[in-house]
Amino acid sequence: MELTQTTFTVGKYKGHQLPRVLKDRSYCRWLLKQEWFKTAYEYLYNRVKEYDPTVYFIKPCPEGAAGFLETYSYFNLVPPMDVKIELTDDEKACYSYYVATVDDLRARIQAREDKGEVNIFAVKAPVKWLQKFEAETELPRLAFKEFMASYDLPNITYIIEDIKKEGGIEYKGAKAFLIAKERSVKQEEHWEAILKKAYDEDLGTQYKYKDCIFDFLCVPTKTIFECKLGLKDFDEDQYRKYRIALEEYRLVYIIGYDCVIHISAGIIYTTAIGDYELYQQEILMMKHPSKFDELIKDFSVVRIDDLGVLFGYKSSVTHD
């Protein structure tokens, strides 16, 4: 392996070049908070700090621009053929779909303005836009989500919220999305603290395997830890990730703050044994149980007072 000034020689991207690392925006934000990275890797630290991927996708507002339709950043996206950063073919497809979706929102606002509507921002949110993405591009929706995350482009939901705010409209879809996102981030931070204490440098975060992103990986034991807020969060995408992970790794699901499911052992460890025994009973009465429900319906449910002991120590981490 040839080392250059932009080669990472430490951490989850050891051996990778800077452009690869820059796509992991959450990891970059974490790196910038680390004093050791700032002092020991000053050149890389400055490159990470300076990098703003949005400049490749958002044009400056036209001179003399006025009004939301002309000044809103995401109504001034660079046309796909004019993007100056190197993109993969899949990323080009993602960006083209992104631009088309945002352009459609702008066109509908403009149409309402042309008709003299009282509130031009009262447009309907796109329906099943992720399903349409999959149908039009033949790519999984995860590819689209990863593309937006890699370049700090906001989810379509955020853009709709901005539009609604401009018209003084509360967009409940965005509010629910943001609440769920905040809860998910807090849960992952809670378990990262516990797993880091247990596995230290052997724990990787946001691990990518065969186009799937997993929350945590313990390298020596080849164990993936995947956090979910609740059992009802499992859908076809999650089941697909589960099947892919089992090709090479052991898989442990962490549910909320009260449950750890060890897939290969067929055991549900929980501090709330009654809740999970009841859920297993409910599975038997479901008309259309998910594939994950079918998987865990016969698992043993084991009460444990402190889930931290599963990882080799007594937990002292608290959550809100």
Backbone as numpy.savetxt, mean C-alpha at the origin, in Angstrom:
# Nx Ny Nz CAx CAy CAz Cx Cy Cz
29.61 -8.44 -8.41 28.76 -7.24 -8.41 29.63 -6.00 -8.41
29.41 -5.10 -9.36 30.19 -3.87 -9.45 29.56 -2.81 -8.54
30.37 -2.28 -7.62 29.89 -1.25 -6.70 30.14 0.12 -7.29
29.15 0.99 -7.20 29.30 2.37 -7.65 28.89 3.30 -6.51
28.97 4.60 -6.77 28.61 5.58 -5.75 27.13 5.50 -5.38
26.33 4.90 -6.26 24.89 4.81 -6.00 24.44 3.41 -5.61
25.40 2.55 -5.26 25.06 1.20 -4.81 24.76 1.20 -3.32
23.64 0.60 -2.93 23.34 0.45 -1.51 24.07 -0.78 -0.99
24.82 -0.61 0.08 25.61 -1.71 0.64 25.08 -2.16 1.99
23.87 -1.71 2.33 23.29 -2.03 3.63 21.77 -2.06 3.50
21.12 -2.78 4.42 19.66 -2.75 4.47 18.98 -3.69 3.50
17.66 -3.53 3.36 16.86 -4.45 2.56 17.21 -4.40 1.07
17.85 -3.30 0.62 18.21 -3.17 -0.79 19.72 -3.29 -1.00
20.38 -4.03 -0.12 21.81 -4.24 -0.25 22.13 -4.83 -1.63
23.04 -4.17 -2.35 23.41 -4.63 -3.68 22.62 -3.98 -4.80
21.57 -3.23 -4.46 20.75 -2.57 -5.47 21.22 -1.14 -5.72
20.89 -0.63 -6.90 21.25 0.74 -7.25 20.17 1.72 -6.76
20.58 2.98 -6.64 19.72 4.02 -6.11 18.36 4.11 -6.80
18.26 4.06 -8.13 16.95 4.17 -8.78 15.94 3.14 -8.29
16.41 1.93 -7.99 15.49 0.90 -7.48 14.98 1.29 -6.09
15.87 1.79 -5.26 15.49 2.16 -3.90 14.53 3.34 -3.89
14.75 4.29 -4.79 13.91 5.49 -4.82 12.44 5.19 -5.10
12.17 4.04 -5.70 10.78 3.68 -5.96 10.04 3.23 -4.71
10.78 2.85 -3.69 10.16 2.44 -2.42 10.05 3.69 -1.55
9.00 4.46 -1.75 8.89 5.78 -1.12 8.79 5.69 0.40
8.07 4.70 0.90 7.95 4.58 2.36 9.30 4.24 2.98
10.08 3.40 2.30 11.41 3.06 2.80 12.32 4.29 2.76
12.21 5.09 1.71 13.01 6.31 1.61 12.68 7.28 2.74
11.39 7.41 3.04 11.01 8.29 4.14 11.57 7.78 5.47
11.60 6.47 5.61 12.16 5.87 6.83 13.66 6.12 6.89
14.36 5.95 5.77 15.80 6.17 5.74 16.17 7.59 6.15
15.39 8.56 5.70 15.70 9.96 5.99 15.57 10.29 7.47
14.92 9.42 8.22 14.78 9.64 9.66 15.91 8.97 10.45
16.76 8.20 9.75 17.81 7.45 10.42 19.12 8.24 10.45
19.60 8.54 11.65 20.83 9.32 11.79 22.03 8.58 11.20
22.06 7.24 11.35 23.20 6.47 10.82 23.29 6.58 9.30
22.14 6.66 8.65 22.14 6.78 7.19 22.67 8.15 6.77
22.28 9.17 7.51 22.71 10.53 7.19 24.21 10.69 7.36
24.77 10.12 8.42 26.18 10.31 8.72 27.10 9.36 7.94
26.69 8.11 7.79 27.56 7.11 7.15 27.40 7.06 5.63
26.27 7.52 5.13 26.00 7.43 3.68 25.51 8.79 3.18
26.35 9.81 3.38 25.94 11.19 3.10 25.51 11.39 1.65
26.25 10.82 0.70 25.90 11.01 -0.71 24.52 10.43 -1.01
24.30 9.18 -0.59 23.00 8.55 -0.83 21.90 9.28 -0.08
22.19 9.71 1.13 21.20 10.46 1.92 20.73 11.69 1.16
21.66 12.45 0.61 21.31 13.67 -0.12 20.53 13.37 -1.39
20.89 12.28 -2.08 20.16 11.94 -3.30 18.72 11.55 -2.97
18.55 10.78 -1.91 17.20 10.39 -1.49 16.40 11.61 -1.06
17.04 12.50 -0.32 16.35 13.70 0.17 15.93 14.63 -0.96
16.76 14.73 -1.97 16.50 15.65 -3.09 15.45 15.13 -4.07
15.29 13.82 -4.11 14.44 13.21 -5.15 12.96 13.50 -4.94
12.34 14.04 -5.97 10.89 14.28 -5.97 10.33 13.74 -7.28
9.75 12.56 -7.27 9.30 11.94 -8.53 8.17 12.71 -9.22
7.42 13.51 -8.46 6.26 14.18 -9.06 6.65 15.20 -10.12
7.89 15.70 -10.07 8.29 16.72 -11.06 8.30 16.15 -12.47
8.37 14.82 -12.58 8.37 14.20 -13.90 6.96 14.04 -14.47
5.96 14.23 -13.62 4.58 13.96 -14.03 3.67 15.18 -14.00
4.07 16.23 -13.30 3.21 17.41 -13.16 3.87 18.61 -13.83
3.15 19.23 -14.74 3.66 20.41 -15.44 3.45 21.65 -14.57
4.30 22.66 -14.71 4.04 23.94 -14.04 2.73 24.53 -14.56
2.02 25.25 -13.72 0.78 25.88 -14.17 1.08 26.88 -15.28
0.22 26.93 -16.29 0.42 27.91 -17.38 0.43 29.33 -16.83
1.21 30.18 -17.44 1.26 31.59 -17.01 -0.13 32.22 -17.15
-0.53 32.88 -16.10 -1.84 33.52 -16.11 -2.99 32.59 -15.79
-2.68 31.36 -15.40 -3.74 30.40 -15.09 -4.54 30.86 -13.88
-5.82 30.58 -13.93 -6.70 30.96 -12.83 -7.82 29.92 -12.73
-8.30 29.72 -11.52 -9.38 28.77 -11.33 -8.87 27.36 -11.13
-9.68 26.54 -10.49 -9.29 25.18 -10.12 -8.94 24.33 -11.33
-9.69 24.42 -12.40 -9.44 23.58 -13.57 -8.07 23.84 -14.20
-7.57 25.06 -14.06 -6.28 25.39 -14.66 -5.11 25.27 -13.69
-5.38 25.43 -12.39 -4.28 25.47 -11.42 -4.11 24.18 -10.61
-5.11 23.33 -10.57 -4.99 22.10 -9.79 -3.88 21.23 -10.38
-2.94 20.81 -9.55 -1.73 20.11 -10.02 -2.04 18.92 -10.91
-3.03 18.11 -10.51 -3.27 16.86 -11.22 -4.17 17.03 -12.44
-4.54 18.29 -12.71 -5.16 18.61 -14.00 -4.10 19.18 -14.93
-2.85 19.10 -14.50 -1.72 19.55 -15.33 -0.68 18.44 -15.43
-1.16 17.24 -15.71 -0.26 16.10 -15.84 0.47 16.12 -17.19
1.71 15.68 -17.16 2.50 15.57 -18.38 1.90 14.46 -19.25
1.69 14.68 -20.54 1.19 13.61 -21.42 2.11 12.40 -21.36
1.56 11.20 -21.42 2.38 9.98 -21.30 3.58 9.94 -22.23
3.42 10.43 -23.46 4.54 10.35 -24.41 5.65 11.36 -24.11
5.38 12.32 -23.19 6.38 13.36 -22.89 7.07 13.17 -21.55
6.78 12.08 -20.86 7.41 11.85 -19.55 8.91 11.62 -19.74
9.72 12.31 -18.94 11.18 12.28 -19.10 11.89 11.26 -18.22
11.16 10.58 -17.35 11.77 9.55 -16.53 11.54 8.19 -17.19
12.51 7.30 -17.07 12.38 5.99 -17.72 11.35 5.14 -16.98
10.37 4.65 -17.72 9.32 3.80 -17.16 9.34 2.44 -17.85
8.93 1.41 -17.11 8.75 0.11 -17.73 7.48 0.13 -18.57
7.28 -0.88 -19.38 6.07 -0.94 -20.19 4.82 -0.99 -19.31
4.90 -1.73 -18.21 3.76 -1.80 -17.29 3.49 -0.44 -16.66
4.55 0.27 -16.29 4.38 1.60 -15.69 3.80 2.58 -16.70
4.19 2.46 -17.96 3.62 3.32 -19.00 2.12 3.07 -19.13
1.72 1.81 -19.07 0.30 1.47 -19.14 -0.44 2.04 -17.93
0.16 1.95 -16.76 -0.44 2.48 -15.54 -0.62 3.99 -15.64
0.42 4.67 -16.11 0.34 6.13 -16.18 -0.67 6.58 -17.23
-0.73 5.90 -18.34 -1.70 6.25 -19.37 -3.12 6.13 -18.83
-3.38 5.08 -18.07 -4.70 4.90 -17.47 -4.97 5.98 -16.42
-3.94 6.30 -15.64 -4.06 7.34 -14.61 -4.44 8.67 -15.25
-3.72 9.05 -16.30 -3.99 10.32 -16.98 -5.39 10.33 -17.58
-5.78 9.23 -18.20 -7.11 9.16 -18.82 -8.21 9.31 -17.77
-8.02 8.69 -16.60 -9.04 8.76 -15.54 -9.15 10.18 -15.00
-8.01 10.83 -14.78 -8.02 12.20 -14.26 -8.56 13.17 -15.32
-8.17 12.97 -16.57 -8.68 13.82 -17.66 -10.20 13.72 -17.77
-10.73 12.52 -17.55 -12.18 12.33 -17.60 -12.87 13.13 -16.50
-12.28 13.14 -15.31 -12.85 13.93 -14.21 -12.85 15.42 -14.57
-11.75 15.88 -15.12 -11.66 17.28 -15.51 -12.69 17.62 -16.59
-12.83 16.74 -17.56 -13.78 16.98 -18.66 -15.21 17.06 -18.14
-15.53 16.23 -17.14 -16.90 16.25 -16.60 -17.17 17.52 -15.79
-16.14 18.02 -15.12 -16.29 19.30 -14.41 -16.49 20.42 -15.43
-15.68 20.39 -16.49 -15.79 21.41 -17.53 -17.18 21.38 -18.18
-17.71 20.18 -18.41 -19.04 20.05 -19.01 -20.11 20.65 -18.11
-19.98 20.45 -16.82 -20.94 21.04 -15.88 -20.84 22.56 -15.87
-19.61 23.07 -15.99 -19.43 24.52 -16.04 -20.05 25.10 -17.32
-19.85 24.41 -18.44 -20.41 24.86 -19.71 -21.93 24.89 -19.68
-22.52 23.97 -18.89 -23.98 23.92 -18.78 -24.52 24.90 -17.75
-23.64 25.57 -17.03 -24.07 26.52 -16.02 -24.59 25.87 -14.75
-24.08 24.66 -14.43 -24.52 23.98 -13.21 -24.14 24.80 -11.98
-24.98 24.71 -10.94 -24.76 25.50 -9.72 -23.44 25.11 -9.06
-23.21 23.82 -8.88 -21.96 23.35 -8.28 -21.28 22.42 -9.28
-20.30 22.96 -9.97 -19.67 22.20 -11.04 -18.84 21.03 -10.50
-18.55 21.04 -9.20 -17.70 20.01 -8.63 -18.49 18.81 -8.10
-19.79 18.82 -8.29 -20.63 17.71 -7.82 -20.64 16.59 -8.85
-19.46 16.14 -9.23 -19.35 15.05 -10.21 -19.35 13.72 -9.48
-19.81 12.70 -10.17 -19.81 11.37 -9.58 -18.41 10.76 -9.66
-18.05 10.03 -8.63 -16.75 9.35 -8.62 -16.75 8.24 -9.66
-15.59 7.96 -10.25 -15.51 6.84 -11.21 -15.96 5.53 -10.56
-16.66 4.73 -11.32 -17.19 3.47 -10.81 -16.28 2.32 -11.24
-15.89 1.49 -10.27 -15.08 0.29 -10.54 -13.87 0.60 -11.40
-13.16 1.67 -11.02 -12.02 2.08 -11.85 -10.85 1.09 -11.78
-10.73 0.36 -10.69 -9.67 -0.64 -10.63 -10.00 -1.86 -11.50
-11.27 -2.24 -11.51 -11.69 -3.33 -12.38 -11.48 -2.96 -13.84
-11.80 -1.70 -14.17 -11.62 -1.24 -15.55 -10.14 -1.22 -15.92
-9.31 -0.85 -14.96 -7.86 -0.86 -15.21 -7.41 -2.26 -15.58
-7.85 -3.25 -14.81 -7.45 -4.63 -15.08 -7.94 -5.09 -16.45
-9.16 -4.70 -16.80 -9.73 -5.12 -18.08 -9.01 -4.47 -19.26
-8.65 -3.19 -19.11 -8.04 -2.45 -20.21 -6.56 -2.76 -20.39
-5.86 -3.02 -19.31 -4.41 -3.19 -19.39 -3.95 -4.64 -19.26
-4.86 -5.51 -18.77 -4.53 -6.91 -18.49 -3.43 -7.02 -17.43
-3.37 -6.02 -16.56 -2.44 -6.02 -15.44 -3.24 -6.14 -14.14
-2.67 -6.71 -13.09 -3.39 -6.76 -11.81 -3.46 -5.37 -11.19
-4.50 -5.09 -10.44 -4.66 -3.78 -9.82 -3.49 -3.43 -8.91
-2.83 -4.46 -8.37 -1.67 -4.21 -7.53 -0.60 -3.45 -8.29
-0.45 -3.70 -9.58 0.54 -3.00 -10.39 0.23 -1.51 -10.44
-1.05 -1.17 -10.53 -1.46 0.23 -10.56 -1.20 0.90 -9.23
-1.52 0.21 -8.14 -1.29 0.77 -6.80 0.20 0.96 -6.55
1.00 0.00 -6.99 2.45 0.11 -6.81 3.01 1.26 -7.63
2.48 1.45 -8.83 2.94 2.56 -9.66 2.69 3.89 -8.98
1.49 4.11 -8.48 1.18 5.37 -7.79 2.07 5.57 -6.58
2.28 4.49 -5.81 3.12 4.59 -4.62 4.58 4.88 -4.98
5.07 4.30 -6.08 6.47 4.46 -6.47 6.81 5.88 -6.87
5.81 6.63 -7.34 6.08 7.97 -7.85 5.31 9.05 -7.09
4.85 8.72 -5.90 4.15 9.70 -5.04 2.96 10.35 -5.73
2.29 9.59 -6.58 1.07 10.10 -7.22 -0.12 9.69 -6.35
-1.03 10.61 -6.09 -2.15 10.29 -5.20 -3.12 9.31 -5.82
-3.69 8.48 -4.97 -4.76 7.58 -5.39 -5.90 8.40 -5.99
-6.62 7.83 -6.94 -7.76 8.52 -7.55 -8.74 8.99 -6.48
-8.84 8.23 -5.40 -9.74 8.61 -4.31 -9.38 9.96 -3.73
-8.09 10.23 -3.58 -7.64 11.51 -3.04 -8.00 12.65 -4.00
-7.86 12.41 -5.30 -8.17 13.45 -6.28 -9.66 13.77 -6.24
-10.48 12.75 -6.14 -11.93 12.98 -6.03 -12.23 13.80 -4.78
-11.55 13.49 -3.69 -11.77 14.24 -2.46 -11.41 15.71 -2.65
-10.28 15.99 -3.33 -9.89 17.38 -3.60 -10.96 18.10 -4.40
-11.51 17.41 -5.40 -12.54 18.01 -6.25 -13.78 18.33 -5.41
-14.20 17.37 -4.60 -15.39 17.57 -3.77 -15.17 18.72 -2.77
-13.97 18.79 -2.19 -13.66 19.87 -1.25 -13.79 21.24 -1.91
-13.34 21.32 -3.16 -13.42 22.60 -3.88 -14.86 23.06 -4.00
-15.78 22.09 -4.06 -17.20 22.43 -4.15 -17.91 22.42 -2.81
-17.13 22.29 -1.72 -17.73 22.28 -0.39 -18.53 21.03 -0.10
-18.14 19.91 -0.74 -18.86 18.64 -0.60 -18.00 17.66 0.19
-18.57 17.01 1.18 -17.85 15.98 1.91 -17.91 14.67 1.13
-16.75 14.15 0.81 -16.70 12.88 0.07 -16.49 11.76 1.07
-17.56 11.05 1.39 -17.51 10.03 2.42 -16.64 8.84 2.02
-16.56 8.58 0.73 -15.73 7.48 0.27 -14.27 7.71 0.63
-13.80 8.94 0.44 -12.42 9.27 0.78 -12.19 9.24 2.27
-13.19 9.74 3.02 -13.06 9.76 4.47 -12.91 8.35 5.02
-13.75 7.44 4.54 -13.67 6.05 4.99 -12.33 5.42 4.59
-11.88 5.75 3.38 -10.61 5.22 2.91 -9.45 5.71 3.78
-9.45 6.99 4.13 -8.38 7.56 4.93 -8.36 7.00 6.34
-9.55 6.80 6.91 -9.64 6.23 8.25 -9.07 4.82 8.26
-9.46 4.03 7.27 -8.97 2.65 7.18 -7.46 2.64 6.96
-6.96 3.56 6.13 -5.53 3.63 5.87 -4.76 3.98 7.14
-5.27 4.94 7.89 -4.62 5.34 9.14 -4.58 4.19 10.14
-5.69 3.48 10.24 -5.74 2.33 11.15 -4.75 1.26 10.72
-4.64 1.03 9.41 -3.73 0.02 8.89 -2.28 0.39 9.19
-1.93 1.66 9.00 -0.56 2.12 9.25 -0.21 1.95 10.73
-1.13 2.32 11.62 -0.88 2.19 13.05 -0.68 0.72 13.45
-1.50 -0.15 12.85 -1.36 -1.57 13.17 -0.01 -2.10 12.72
0.42 -1.73 11.51 1.71 -2.21 11.00 2.86 -1.67 11.86
2.76 -0.42 12.31 3.80 0.16 13.16 3.87 -0.59 14.49
2.70 -0.94 15.03 2.64 -1.69 16.28 3.37 -3.02 16.16
3.07 -3.77 15.10 3.67 -5.09 14.95 5.12 -5.02 14.47
5.45 -3.97 13.73 6.85 -3.81 13.33 7.74 -3.64 14.57
7.26 -2.87 15.55 8.03 -2.68 16.78 8.25 -4.01 17.50
7.22 -4.84 17.53 7.33 -6.15 18.19 8.26 -7.08 17.42
8.07 -7.15 16.11 8.89 -8.05 15.30 10.34 -7.60 15.23
10.57 -6.29 15.19 11.94 -5.77 15.18 12.66 -6.15 16.46
11.94 -6.08 17.59 12.55 -6.44 18.86 12.90 -7.93 18.87
12.07 -8.72 18.22 12.30 -10.17 18.20 13.38 -10.57 17.21
13.40 -9.94 16.01 14.28 -10.43 14.94 15.37 -9.44 14.55
15.31 -8.22 15.05 16.34 -7.21 14.83 16.61 -7.03 13.32
17.88 -7.13 12.92 18.26 -6.88 11.53 17.81 -7.98 10.57
17.34 -9.09 11.11 16.87 -10.17 10.25 15.48 -9.90 9.68
14.85 -8.82 10.13 13.50 -8.50 9.66 13.54 -7.48 8.55
12.92 -7.84 7.41 12.77 -6.90 6.31 11.34 -6.41 6.25
11.14 -5.21 5.74 9.80 -4.64 5.64 9.44 -4.40 4.18
8.14 -4.45 3.89 7.62 -4.22 2.54 8.39 -5.06 1.53
8.41 -6.36 1.77 9.17 -7.30 0.95 8.39 -7.64 -0.32
9.08 -7.58 -1.46 8.43 -7.86 -2.74 8.84 -9.23 -3.24
7.84 -10.06 -3.56 8.09 -11.39 -4.10 7.07 -11.68 -5.19
7.57 -11.88 -6.41 6.72 -12.17 -7.57 5.58 -11.15 -7.71
5.94 -9.88 -7.72 5.01 -8.77 -7.93 4.01 -8.59 -6.79
4.23 -9.25 -5.66 3.37 -9.06 -4.49 4.19 -8.42 -3.37
3.60 -7.47 -2.67 4.26 -6.81 -1.56 3.73 -7.39 -0.25
4.66 -7.84 0.60 4.29 -8.37 1.91 4.85 -7.46 2.99
4.17 -7.42 4.12 4.52 -6.46 5.16 5.90 -6.71 5.76
6.15 -7.95 6.20 7.42 -8.24 6.88 7.95 -9.62 6.47
9.27 -9.74 6.47 9.92 -11.02 6.18 11.05 -11.24 7.18
11.03 -12.39 7.85 12.16 -12.83 8.67 13.04 -13.68 7.76
14.21 -13.15 7.42 15.04 -13.77 6.40 15.53 -15.18 6.78
16.12 -15.38 7.96 16.68 -16.71 8.27 15.63 -17.83 8.27
14.41 -17.53 8.76 13.39 -18.57 8.85 12.48 -18.61 7.62
12.71 -17.66 6.68 11.88 -17.56 5.47 10.39 -17.53 5.84
10.07 -16.65 6.80 8.69 -16.50 7.25 8.17 -15.11 6.89
7.05 -15.08 6.21 6.40 -13.82 5.88 5.32 -13.53 6.92
5.28 -12.29 7.39 4.24 -11.83 8.30 3.39 -10.80 7.56
2.10 -11.05 7.48 1.19 -10.17 6.75 0.12 -9.66 7.71
0.01 -8.33 7.81 -0.95 -7.71 8.73 -2.27 -7.41 8.04
-3.37 -7.71 8.72 -4.70 -7.34 8.25 -5.49 -6.82 9.45
-6.34 -5.84 9.20 -7.12 -5.27 10.30 -8.18 -6.25 10.82
-8.71 -7.07 9.93 -9.74 -8.02 10.34 -9.85 -9.17 9.36
-10.53 -10.22 9.77 -10.67 -11.39 8.90 -11.47 -11.08 7.64
-12.34 -10.09 7.71 -13.18 -9.78 6.55 -12.41 -8.98 5.50
-11.14 -8.64 5.79 -10.33 -7.91 4.82 -9.75 -8.82 3.74
-9.94 -10.12 3.88 -9.37 -11.05 2.90 -10.27 -11.17 1.68
-9.68 -10.91 0.51 -10.42 -11.01 -0.74 -9.62 -11.88 -1.71
-10.00 -11.86 -2.98 -9.32 -12.69 -3.97 -7.84 -12.30 -4.13
-7.57 -10.97 -4.06 -6.18 -10.52 -4.15 -5.34 -11.08 -3.01
-5.92 -11.07 -1.80 -5.19 -11.59 -0.65 -4.96 -13.09 -0.77
-5.96 -13.79 -1.30 -5.80 -15.23 -1.46 -4.71 -15.53 -2.50
-4.66 -14.72 -3.54 -3.62 -14.88 -4.57 -2.23 -14.68 -3.93
-2.10 -13.65 -3.10 -0.83 -13.42 -2.42 -0.47 -14.60 -1.53
-1.49 -15.14 -0.86 -1.27 -16.29 0.01 -0.73 -17.48 -0.77
-1.33 -17.78 -1.92 -0.89 -18.92 -2.73 0.54 -18.71 -3.25
0.84 -17.49 -3.66 2.17 -17.20 -4.19 3.23 -17.33 -3.09
2.92 -16.81 -1.90 3.88 -16.85 -0.79 4.24 -18.28 -0.41
3.25 -19.17 -0.45 3.48 -20.55 -0.01 4.42 -21.32 -0.93
4.70 -20.76 -2.11 5.63 -21.44 -3.02 7.03 -21.53 -2.41
7.37 -20.58 -1.55 8.74 -20.56 -1.02 8.82 -20.21 0.46
7.76 -19.65 1.03 7.85 -19.14 2.39 6.77 -19.72 3.30
7.07 -19.68 4.61 6.02 -19.90 5.60 5.25 -18.59 5.73
3.98 -18.68 6.09 3.15 -17.48 6.15 2.42 -17.40 7.47
2.54 -16.25 8.11 1.85 -15.98 9.36 1.03 -14.71 9.19
-0.27 -14.82 9.44 -1.15 -13.64 9.36 -1.31 -13.05 10.76
-1.23 -11.73 10.83 -1.46 -11.01 12.08 -2.73 -10.20 11.91
-3.74 -10.51 12.71 -5.06 -9.90 12.56 -5.29 -8.89 13.69
-5.48 -7.63 13.30 -5.72 -6.60 14.31 -4.60 -6.57 15.33
-5.01 -6.56 16.60 -4.04 -6.57 17.69 -4.23 -7.80 18.59
-5.14 -8.69 18.19 -5.49 -9.78 19.12 -5.35 -11.18 18.54
-4.70 -11.31 17.37 -4.70 -12.63 16.74 -3.48 -12.83 15.84
-2.91 -14.03 15.92 -1.84 -14.45 15.02 -2.23 -15.81 14.47
-2.29 -15.92 13.14 -2.68 -17.18 12.50 -1.46 -17.82 11.86
-1.08 -18.97 12.37 0.06 -19.72 11.84 -0.50 -20.71 10.81
-0.32 -20.39 9.54 -0.97 -21.15 8.48 -0.50 -22.60 8.43
0.80 -22.83 8.40 1.29 -24.21 8.25 0.96 -25.08 9.46
0.85 -24.45 10.65 0.51 -25.22 11.85 -0.99 -25.38 12.01
-1.78 -24.60 11.27 -3.23 -24.69 11.37 -3.75 -24.22 12.72
-3.13 -23.16 13.26 -3.50 -22.68 14.59 -3.81 -21.19 14.56
-4.88 -20.81 15.23 -5.23 -19.41 15.45 -4.92 -19.09 16.91
-3.88 -18.29 17.14 -3.54 -17.84 18.49 -4.25 -16.50 18.73
-4.91 -16.35 19.86 -5.67 -15.12 20.08 -5.87 -14.83 21.56
-5.99 -13.55 21.85 -6.34 -13.11 23.20 -7.85 -13.03 23.36
-8.57 -13.22 22.26 -10.05 -13.13 22.28 -10.62 -14.41 21.70
-10.44 -15.51 22.39 -10.77 -16.83 21.85 -12.24 -16.95 21.45
-13.14 -16.32 22.22 -14.56 -16.41 21.92 -14.91 -15.80 20.57
-14.28 -14.68 20.23 -14.57 -14.00 18.97 -14.21 -14.87 17.77
-13.09 -15.55 17.85 -12.62 -16.33 16.70 -13.31 -17.70 16.62
-13.69 -18.26 17.75 -14.49 -19.48 17.72 -15.86 -19.18 17.12
-16.41 -18.02 17.47 -17.71 -17.62 16.92 -17.60 -17.40 15.41
-16.49 -16.80 14.97 -16.32 -16.56 13.54 -16.26 -17.88 12.78
-15.58 -18.87 13.33 -15.52 -20.18 12.68 -16.92 -20.78 12.55
-17.76 -20.60 13.56 -19.14 -21.10 13.50 -19.93 -20.35 12.42
-19.68 -19.05 12.29 -20.38 -18.26 11.29 -20.00 -18.68 9.87
-18.75 -19.12 9.70 -18.31 -19.57 8.37 -19.21 -20.71 7.87
-19.59 -21.59 8.77 -20.40 -22.75 8.39 -21.78 -22.34 7.88
-22.22 -21.14 8.26 -23.54 -20.66 7.84 -23.49 -19.68 6.68
-22.27 -19.34 6.23 -22.13 -18.40 5.12 -22.53 -19.06 3.80
-23.29 -18.30 2.98 -23.65 -18.82 1.66 -22.44 -18.82 0.73
-21.61 -17.79 0.87 -20.45 -17.68 -0.02 -19.21 -17.34 0.79
-18.70 -18.29 1.56 -17.48 -18.01 2.33 -16.29 -17.79 1.39
-15.38 -16.93 1.81 -14.18 -16.69 1.00 -13.27 -17.91 1.06
-12.31 -17.94 0.16 -11.36 -19.06 0.15 -10.55 -19.07 1.44
-10.29 -17.87 1.99 -9.56 -17.81 3.25 -10.42 -18.35 4.39
-11.71 -18.05 4.37 -12.62 -18.60 5.38 -12.60 -20.13 5.33
-12.66 -20.66 4.12 -12.62 -22.11 3.96 -11.32 -22.69 4.53
-10.25 -21.92 4.39 -8.94 -22.38 4.85 -8.88 -22.49 6.37
-9.45 -21.50 7.08 -9.25 -21.45 8.53 -10.42 -22.03 9.34
-11.46 -22.50 8.67 -12.66 -22.90 9.41 -12.41 -24.06 10.38
-11.41 -24.89 10.08 -11.12 -26.04 10.95 -9.83 -25.88 11.74
-9.24 -24.67 11.71 -8.02 -24.43 12.47 -8.31 -24.53 13.97
-7.33 -24.96 14.74 -7.45 -24.94 16.19 -7.34 -23.50 16.69
-8.16 -23.14 17.66 -8.13 -21.80 18.25 -7.52 -21.92 19.65
-6.41 -21.25 19.85 -5.67 -21.36 21.10 -5.61 -20.01 21.80
-6.03 -19.97 23.05 -5.97 -18.73 23.82 -4.53 -18.47 24.27
-4.12 -17.22 24.14 -2.80 -16.82 24.61 -2.93 -15.40 25.16
-2.44 -15.17 26.36 -2.63 -13.87 27.01 -1.75 -12.77 26.44
-0.60 -13.14 25.92 0.33 -12.14 25.37 0.91 -12.69 24.07
0.49 -12.11 22.96 0.94 -12.60 21.66 2.44 -12.41 21.47
3.04 -11.51 22.23 4.47 -11.29 22.11 5.30 -12.51 22.39
4.78 -13.42 23.24 5.57 -14.62 23.58 5.73 -15.54 22.37
4.87 -15.39 21.37 5.02 -16.20 20.15 6.31 -15.85 19.42
6.81 -14.64 19.68 8.03 -14.18 19.01 9.22 -14.12 19.97
9.09 -14.82 21.10 10.23 -15.00 21.97 10.41 -14.03 23.09
9.40 -13.18 23.38 9.54 -12.27 24.50 8.16 -11.78 24.91
8.10 -11.14 26.08 6.84 -10.60 26.59 6.64 -9.20 26.01
5.51 -8.98 25.38 5.24 -7.72 24.72 5.05 -6.59 25.72
5.63 -5.44 25.39 5.41 -4.24 26.21 4.88 -3.10 25.36
4.57 -3.40 24.10 4.10 -2.38 23.17 2.61 -2.19 23.33
2.16 -0.96 23.36 0.74 -0.67 23.49 0.24 -0.01 22.20
-1.06 0.01 22.03 -1.63 0.69 20.87 -2.85 1.47 21.31
-3.26 2.41 20.42 -4.43 3.25 20.72 -5.70 2.46 20.65
